[in-house]
Amino acid sequence: MATTIYLLCILTCLACAWLLLGSYRRTGHRLLFWSGWSFVAMTANNLFLLLDKVVFPDLDLLPARLIAALISMLLLLYGLIYEKV
């Protein structure tokens, strides 16, 4: 059951990233660019979570997960602060 939930989270973040970056390509709004890349990093974070909990339960991937989450939040924060709509 946990594997299914982790996979659904990965697919949801990937779909959001795909839609946001596709929208950026069509409109050119920079906030969509930063939001899309934020969701790419969230996808990586969820992938690390799946690898940590299901694939390699003996290996600690917490630092990689935390770095991916930090990058994701910094990208979104940068976009929200410095990009004008």
DSSP file with accessible surface (Angstrom, degrees, kcal/mol):
  #  RESIDUE AA STRUCTURE BP1 BP2  ACC     N-H-->O    O-->H-N    N-H-->O    O-->H-N    TCO  KAPPA ALPHA  PHI   PSI    X-CA   Y-CA   Z-CA
    1    1 A M     >        0   0  176      0, 0.0     4,-1.9     0, 0.0     5,-0.1   0.000 360.0 360.0 360.0 -42.5    0.0    0.0    0.0
    2    2 A A  H  >  +     0   0   50      1,-0.2     4,-2.8     2,-0.2     5,-0.2   0.894 360.0  55.2 -63.5 -38.3    2.8    2.5    0.9
    3    3 A T  H  > S+     0   0   58      1,-0.2     4,-2.6     2,-0.2    -1,-0.2   0.912 106.7  50.7 -61.4 -41.8    4.5    1.8   -2.5
    4    4 A T  H  > S+     0   0   79      2,-0.2     4,-2.4     1,-0.2    -1,-0.2   0.921 111.2  47.8 -61.8 -43.4    1.3    2.7   -4.3
    5    5 A I  H  X S+     0   0   86     -4,-1.9     4,-2.3     2,-0.2    -2,-0.2   0.922 111.6  49.9 -65.5 -43.3    1.0    5.9   -2.4
    6    6 A Y  H  X S+     0   0   52     -4,-2.8     4,-2.2     1,-0.2    -2,-0.2   0.917 111.9  48.5 -61.5 -41.9    4.7    6.8   -3.0
    7    7 A L  H  X S+     0   0   82     -4,-2.6     4,-2.6     1,-0.2    -1,-0.2   0.896 110.1  51.3 -65.7 -40.0    4.3    6.1   -6.7
    8    8 A L  H  X S+     0   0   98     -4,-2.4     4,-2.4     2,-0.2    -1,-0.2   0.888 109.4  50.9 -64.4 -37.5    1.1    8.2   -6.9
    9    9 A C  H  X S+     0   0   51     -4,-2.3     4,-2.4     2,-0.2     5,-0.2   0.914 110.8  48.9 -64.9 -41.7    2.9   11.1   -5.2
   10   10 A I  H  X S+     0   0   21     -4,-2.2     4,-2.4     1,-0.2    -2,-0.2   0.945 113.3  46.3 -61.9 -47.3    5.8   10.9   -7.7
   11   11 A L  H  X S+     0   0  105     -4,-2.6     4,-2.5     1,-0.2    -2,-0.2   0.880 111.5  51.8 -66.0 -36.7    3.4   10.8  -10.7
   12   12 A T  H  X S+     0   0   85     -4,-2.4     4,-2.4     2,-0.2    -1,-0.2   0.938 112.1  45.0 -65.8 -45.8    1.4   13.7   -9.3
   13   13 A C  H  X S+     0   0   15     -4,-2.4     4,-2.5     1,-0.2    -2,-0.2   0.904 113.5  50.9 -64.6 -38.7    4.5   15.9   -8.8
   14   14 A L  H  X S+     0   0   91     -4,-2.4     4,-2.6    -5,-0.2    -2,-0.2   0.914 110.3  49.1 -65.6 -41.4    5.8   14.9  -12.2
   15   15 A A  H  X S+     0   0   50     -4,-2.5     4,-2.6     2,-0.2     5,-0.2   0.912 111.3  49.7 -64.3 -42.2    2.4   15.8  -13.9
   16   16 A C  H  X S+     0   0   43     -4,-2.4     4,-2.7     2,-0.2     5,-0.2   0.924 111.9  48.2 -62.2 -43.3    2.4   19.2  -12.1
   17   17 A A  H  X S+     0   0    3     -4,-2.5     4,-2.7    22,-0.2     5,-0.3   0.929 112.0  49.6 -62.1 -45.0    5.9   19.9  -13.2
   18   18 A W  H  X S+     0   0  185     -4,-2.6     4,-2.2     1,-0.2    -2,-0.2   0.927 114.1  44.6 -60.1 -46.9    5.1   18.9  -16.8
   19   19 A L  H  X S+     0   0  119     -4,-2.6     4,-2.2     2,-0.2    -1,-0.2   0.906 114.7  48.1 -67.2 -41.8    1.9   21.1  -16.9
   20   20 A L  H  X S+     0   0   39     -4,-2.7     4,-2.1    -5,-0.2    -2,-0.2   0.931 114.6  44.5 -66.0 -44.4    3.6   24.1  -15.3
   21   21 A L  H  X S+     0   0   25     -4,-2.7     4,-2.1    -5,-0.2    -2,-0.2   0.876 113.0  51.8 -70.3 -33.9    6.7   24.0  -17.6
   22   22 A G  H  X S+     0   0    8     -4,-2.2     4,-1.5    -5,-0.3    -1,-0.2   0.901 110.0  49.3 -65.4 -39.7    4.5   23.5  -20.6
   23   23 A S  H  X S+     0   0   36     -4,-2.2     4,-2.6     1,-0.2     5,-0.4   0.876 108.5  53.7 -65.7 -37.4    2.4   26.5  -19.6
   24   24 A Y  H  X S+     0   0   60     -4,-2.1     4,-2.6     1,-0.2    -2,-0.2   0.917 105.7  53.1 -62.8 -41.8    5.6   28.5  -19.2
   25   25 A R  H  < S+     0   0  163     -4,-2.1    -1,-0.2     1,-0.2    -2,-0.2   0.865 114.7  42.1 -62.0 -35.0    6.7   27.5  -22.8
   26   26 A R  H  < S+     0   0  182     -4,-1.5    -2,-0.2    -5,-0.1    -1,-0.2   0.880 130.1  22.3 -78.7 -39.9    3.4   28.8  -24.1
   27   27 A T  H  < S-     0   0   72     -4,-2.6    -3,-0.2    -5,-0.1    -2,-0.2   0.760  85.7-137.1-103.1 -31.0    3.0   32.0  -22.1
   28   28 A G     <  +     0   0   44     -4,-2.6     2,-0.5    -5,-0.4    -4,-0.1   0.580  44.5 155.3  83.1   9.5    6.5   32.9  -20.9
   29   29 A H    >>  -     0   0  106     -6,-0.3     4,-1.0     1,-0.2     3,-0.8  -0.597  37.5-148.3 -72.9 123.3    5.4   33.8  -17.4
   30   30 A R  H 3> S+     0   0   99     -2,-0.5     4,-2.1     1,-0.3     5,-0.2   0.783  92.0  64.2 -67.0 -29.6    8.5   33.4  -15.2
   31   31 A L  H 3> S+     0   0   51      1,-0.2     4,-2.4     2,-0.2    -1,-0.3   0.875 100.1  53.8 -63.5 -33.6    6.6   32.3  -12.1
   32   32 A L  H <> S+     0   0   39     -3,-0.8     4,-2.5     2,-0.2    -1,-0.2   0.870 106.2  54.1 -64.7 -36.8    5.5   29.2  -14.0
   33   33 A F  H  X S+     0   0   49     -4,-1.0     4,-2.2     2,-0.2    -2,-0.2   0.953 111.9  41.9 -60.9 -51.0    9.1   28.5  -14.7
   34   34 A W  H  X S+     0   0   41     -4,-2.1     4,-1.8     1,-0.2    -2,-0.2   0.886 115.4  50.3 -68.4 -36.7   10.2   28.6  -11.1
   35   35 A S  H  X S+     0   0   20     -4,-2.4     4,-2.0    -5,-0.2    -1,-0.2   0.902 109.7  51.6 -66.3 -40.8    7.1   26.7   -9.9
   36   36 A G  H  X S+     0   0    0     -4,-2.5     4,-1.6     1,-0.2    -2,-0.2   0.928 111.1  46.1 -61.6 -45.0    7.7   24.0  -12.5
   37   37 A W  H  X S+     0   0  112     -4,-2.2     4,-2.0     1,-0.2    -1,-0.2   0.837 108.1  58.0 -70.0 -28.1   11.3   23.5  -11.5
   38   38 A S  H  X S+     0   0    0     -4,-1.8     4,-2.0     1,-0.2    -1,-0.2   0.922 106.9  47.9 -63.6 -41.8   10.2   23.4   -7.9
   39   39 A F  H  X S+     0   0   54     -4,-2.0     4,-2.1     2,-0.2    -2,-0.2   0.808 106.1  58.1 -71.0 -26.9    7.9   20.5   -8.7
   40   40 A V  H  X S+     0   0   51     -4,-1.6     4,-2.0     2,-0.2    -1,-0.2   0.936 108.7  45.6 -63.4 -44.2   10.8   18.8  -10.5
   41   41 A A  H  X S+     0   0   13     -4,-2.0     4,-2.4     1,-0.2    -2,-0.2   0.876 110.5  53.7 -67.3 -34.2   12.7   18.9   -7.3
   42   42 A M  H  X S+     0   0   39     -4,-2.0     4,-2.5     2,-0.2    -1,-0.2   0.875 106.2  53.4 -66.0 -35.2    9.6   17.7   -5.4
   43   43 A T  H  X S+     0   0   19     -4,-2.1     4,-2.3     2,-0.2    -2,-0.2   0.925 109.0  48.5 -63.3 -43.1    9.5   14.8   -7.8
   44   44 A A  H  X S+     0   0   37     -4,-2.0     4,-2.7     2,-0.2    -2,-0.2   0.908 109.6  53.3 -62.6 -39.9   13.1   14.0   -6.9
   45   45 A N  H  X S+     0   0   38     -4,-2.4     4,-1.9     1,-0.2    -2,-0.2   0.928 110.5  46.0 -60.9 -45.2   12.3   14.3   -3.2
   46   46 A N  H  X S+     0   0   29     -4,-2.5     4,-2.3     2,-0.2    -1,-0.2   0.859 110.9  53.3 -67.5 -33.8    9.4   11.8   -3.6
   47   47 A L  H  X S+     0   0   80     -4,-2.3     4,-2.6     2,-0.2    -2,-0.2   0.924 108.4  49.4 -65.6 -43.0   11.7    9.5   -5.6
   48   48 A F  H  X S+     0   0   69     -4,-2.7     4,-2.6     2,-0.2    -2,-0.2   0.873 109.1  53.8 -61.8 -35.9   14.3    9.5   -2.9
   49   49 A L  H  X S+     0   0   34     -4,-1.9     4,-2.7     2,-0.2     5,-0.3   0.932 109.4  47.2 -64.0 -44.6   11.5    8.7   -0.4
   50   50 A L  H  X>S+     0   0   20     -4,-2.3     4,-2.6     1,-0.2     5,-1.4   0.933 114.7  46.4 -61.4 -45.3   10.5    5.7   -2.4
   51   51 A L  I  <>S+     0   0   46     -4,-2.6     5,-3.3     3,-0.2    -2,-0.2   0.890 114.8  48.2 -64.2 -38.8   14.1    4.5   -2.7
   52   52 A D  I  <5S+     0   0   10     -4,-2.6    -2,-0.2    -5,-0.2    -1,-0.2   0.917 122.3  30.0 -69.1 -44.7   14.7    5.1    1.0
   53   53 A K  I  <5S+     0   0  111     -4,-2.7    -2,-0.2    -5,-0.2    -3,-0.2   0.803 134.5  18.4 -89.8 -30.6   11.6    3.4    2.4
   54   54 A V  I  <5S+     0   0   55     -4,-2.6    -3,-0.2    -5,-0.3    -2,-0.1   0.845 126.6  34.6-110.2 -52.0   10.9    0.6   -0.2
   55   55 A V  I   <S+     0   0   76     -5,-1.4    -3,-0.2     1,-0.3    -4,-0.2   0.941 132.6  18.5 -77.6 -48.4   13.9   -0.2   -2.4
   56   56 A F    > < +     0   0  104     -5,-3.3     3,-1.2    -6,-0.2    -1,-0.3  -0.631  66.6 163.3-122.7  74.3   16.8    0.3    0.0
   57   57 A P  T 3  S+     0   0   87      0, 0.0    -1,-0.1     0, 0.0    -2,-0.1   0.772  78.0  52.9 -67.4 -21.4   15.3    0.2    3.5
   58   58 A D  T 3  S+     0   0  168     -3,-0.1     2,-0.4     2,-0.1    -6,-0.1   0.635  95.8  80.8 -85.9 -13.9   18.8   -0.3    5.1
   59   59 A L  S <  S-     0   0   96     -3,-1.2     2,-0.8    -7,-0.2    -3,-0.1  -0.787  77.9-135.2 -96.8 132.8   20.3    2.7    3.4
   60   60 A D        +     0   0  113     -2,-0.4     4,-0.1     1,-0.1    -2,-0.1  -0.775  30.8 166.6 -91.8 109.1   19.7    6.1    4.9
   61   61 A L     >  +     0   0   32     -2,-0.8     4,-2.3     1,-0.2     5,-0.2   0.121  40.2 115.1-105.2  19.4   18.7    8.6    2.2
   62   62 A L  H  > S+     0   0   70      1,-0.2     4,-2.8     2,-0.2     5,-0.2   0.906  73.5  53.1 -58.9 -43.3   17.5   11.3    4.5
   63   63 A P  H  > S+     0   0   76      0, 0.0     4,-2.3     0, 0.0    -1,-0.2   0.924 110.6  47.4 -60.0 -40.7   20.2   13.8    3.6
   64   64 A A  H  > S+     0   0   31      1,-0.2     4,-2.3     2,-0.2    -2,-0.2   0.905 112.6  49.6 -65.2 -40.6   19.3   13.5   -0.1
   65   65 A R  H  X S+     0   0   48     -4,-2.3     4,-2.2     2,-0.2    -1,-0.2   0.911 111.9  47.9 -64.0 -42.5   15.6   13.9    0.7
   66   66 A L  H  X S+     0   0  106     -4,-2.8     4,-2.5     2,-0.2    -2,-0.2   0.891 111.3  50.0 -67.7 -38.0   16.2   17.0    2.8
   67   67 A I  H  X S+     0   0  101     -4,-2.3     4,-2.7    -5,-0.2     5,-0.2   0.920 111.2  49.2 -66.3 -42.3   18.5   18.5    0.1
   68   68 A A  H  X S+     0   0    9     -4,-2.3     4,-2.3     1,-0.2    -2,-0.2   0.912 112.4  48.1 -63.3 -40.1   15.9   17.9   -2.6
   69   69 A A  H  X S+     0   0   31     -4,-2.2     4,-2.4     2,-0.2    -2,-0.2   0.908 111.8  50.0 -66.6 -39.8   13.1   19.4   -0.4
   70   70 A L  H  X S+     0   0  103     -4,-2.5     4,-2.7     2,-0.2     5,-0.2   0.934 111.1  48.3 -64.6 -44.9   15.4   22.5    0.4
   71   71 A I  H  X S+     0   0   82     -4,-2.7     4,-2.5     1,-0.2     5,-0.2   0.920 110.9  52.3 -61.0 -42.5   16.1   23.0   -3.3
   72   72 A S  H  X S+     0   0    1     -4,-2.3     4,-2.0    -5,-0.2    -2,-0.2   0.939 112.5  43.2 -59.6 -47.7   12.4   22.7   -4.1
   73   73 A M  H  X S+     0   0   99     -4,-2.4     4,-2.8     1,-0.2    -1,-0.2   0.884 112.7  52.8 -69.4 -35.8   11.4   25.3   -1.5
   74   74 A L  H  X S+     0   0   96     -4,-2.7     4,-2.7     2,-0.2    -1,-0.2   0.897 108.7  50.4 -67.1 -38.6   14.2   27.7   -2.5
   75   75 A L  H  X S+     0   0   42     -4,-2.5     4,-2.2    -5,-0.2    -2,-0.2   0.935 114.2  43.9 -62.8 -45.7   13.2   27.6   -6.1
   76   76 A L  H  X S+     0   0   46     -4,-2.0     4,-2.4    -5,-0.2    -2,-0.2   0.920 114.2  50.0 -66.8 -41.4    9.6   28.4   -5.3
   77   77 A L  H  X S+     0   0   94     -4,-2.8     4,-2.2     2,-0.2     5,-0.3   0.920 110.1  50.4 -64.1 -42.2   10.6   31.1   -2.8
   78   78 A Y  H  X S+     0   0  104     -4,-2.7     4,-2.7     1,-0.2     5,-0.4   0.933 111.7  48.3 -60.1 -46.3   12.9   32.7   -5.3
   79   79 A G  H  X S+     0   0    0     -4,-2.2     4,-1.3     1,-0.2    -1,-0.2   0.897 112.5  48.1 -62.4 -40.1   10.2   32.7   -7.9
   80   80 A L  H  < S+     0   0  105     -4,-2.4    -1,-0.2    -5,-0.2    -2,-0.2   0.850 119.1  38.6 -71.3 -32.7    7.7   34.2   -5.6
   81   81 A I  H  < S+     0   0  105     -4,-2.2    -2,-0.2    -5,-0.2    -3,-0.2   0.923 125.5  29.6 -83.5 -45.6   10.0   37.0   -4.3
   82   82 A Y  H  < S+     0   0  151     -4,-2.7     2,-0.5    -5,-0.3    -3,-0.2   0.587  99.0  83.5-100.2 -11.5   11.9   38.1   -7.4
   83   83 A E     <  -     0   0   41     -4,-1.3     2,-0.4    -5,-0.4   -54,-0.0  -0.834  65.4-146.1 -98.6 129.0    9.5   37.5  -10.3
   84   84 A K              0   0  200     -2,-0.5   -54,-0.2     1,-0.0   -53,-0.2  -0.741 360.0 360.0 -90.8 137.9    6.9   40.1  -11.1
   85   85 A V              0   0  154     -2,-0.4    -1,-0.0   -55,-0.1   -56,-0.0  -0.568 360.0 360.0 -88.1 360.0    3.6   38.9  -12.4
